[in-house]
Amino acid sequence: MPAQPLPAHPAGVREPVGTDTGSVVTIGVVAVLLVAAAITNAGASTGFPYNAPVEWILSAGITIDLLAAAVLLGIRFFFILRRPRVPGAPLKRITGWTVTALVLAGASFLGWLLLGGIGFLIRLIADFDALRYMEDVLGFFLLGAAWVAGLFFAALGYRRGRTALNNGLAILAAVVLLVLVVPTLTSGILYGLGLTD
């Protein structure tokens, strides 16, 4: 008996069927980069002064956040890899995962700015020697849980075949969150090399 065609969904358009190679590659690459960032951050901390316990704690917390995000993205990676898309799910303009990721990304970025990010940017431009590791990374450390959750929700929201608006916003949230890693790692490396306080 020939297979019956799938009935059209009332909404008109559904997610395509099959292995989602694009999402797998994107999420996998980000997960690998986060592991590399965690290793870099941990390596930089080996140059911290032995009598700087607060800085050691901050660095350890940041490394844990980076690894936690990498693990969650790794789980998402294998989930998509082992469970291809199936028919029946209507395309949504913007998913709840994406909205949550945007909120957490905005909160993380604003929090980073208020809790040391503005000072970091000012010192970086005006007086490089005045950089202070503890002040520079405090925002990322305190908002680590929101940062990790935001990145995971962005990965949940992004999937090839969903609307361009949804995926664009999910990518935007992820980029905002990943950008925060750059000044955090930079400050750690400079402090580990003894170039800043």
Rosetta blueprint (number, residue, H / E / L):
1 M L
2 P L
3 A L
4 Q L
5 P L
6 L L
7 P L
8 A L
9 H L
10 P L
11 A L
12 G L
13 V L
14 R E
15 E L
16 P L
17 V L
18 G E
19 T L
20 D L
21 T H
22 G H
23 S H
24 V H
25 V H
26 T H
27 I H
28 G H
29 V H
30 V H
31 A H
32 V H
33 L H
34 L H
35 V H
36 A H
37 A H
38 A H
39 I H
40 T H
41 N H
42 A H
43 G H
44 A H
45 S H
46 T L
47 G L
48 F L
49 P L
50 Y L
51 N L
52 A L
53 P H
54 V H
55 E H
56 W H
57 I H
58 L H
59 S H
60 A H
61 G H
62 I H
63 T H
64 I H
65 D H
66 L H
67 L H
68 A H
69 A H
70 A H
71 V H
72 L H
73 L H
74 G H
75 I H
76 R H
77 F H
78 F H
79 F H
80 I H
81 L H
82 R H
83 R L
84 P L
85 R E
86 V L
87 P L
88 G L
89 A L
90 P E
91 L L
92 K L
93 R L
94 I L
95 T L
96 G H
97 W H
98 T H
99 V H
100 T H
101 A H
102 L H
103 V H
104 L H
105 A H
106 G H
107 A H
108 S H
109 F H
110 L H
111 G H
112 W H
113 L H
114 L H
115 L H
116 G H
117 G H
118 I H
119 G H
120 F H
121 L H
122 I H
123 R H
124 L H
125 I H
126 A H
127 D L
128 F H
129 D H
130 A H
131 L L
132 R L
133 Y H
134 M H
135 E H
136 D H
137 V H
138 L H
139 G H
140 F H
141 F H
142 L H
143 L L
144 G H
145 A H
146 A H
147 W H
148 V H
149 A H
150 G H
151 L H
152 F H
153 F H
154 A H
155 A H
156 L H
157 G H
158 Y L
159 R L
160 R L
161 G L
162 R L
163 T L
164 A H
165 L H
166 N H
167 N H
168 G H
169 L H
170 A H
171 I H
172 L H
173 A H
174 A H
175 V H
176 V H
177 L H
178 L H
179 V H
180 L L
181 V H
182 V H
183 P H
184 T H
185 L H
186 T H
187 S H
188 G H
189 I H
190 L H
191 Y H
192 G H
193 L L
194 G L
195 L L
196 T L
197 D L
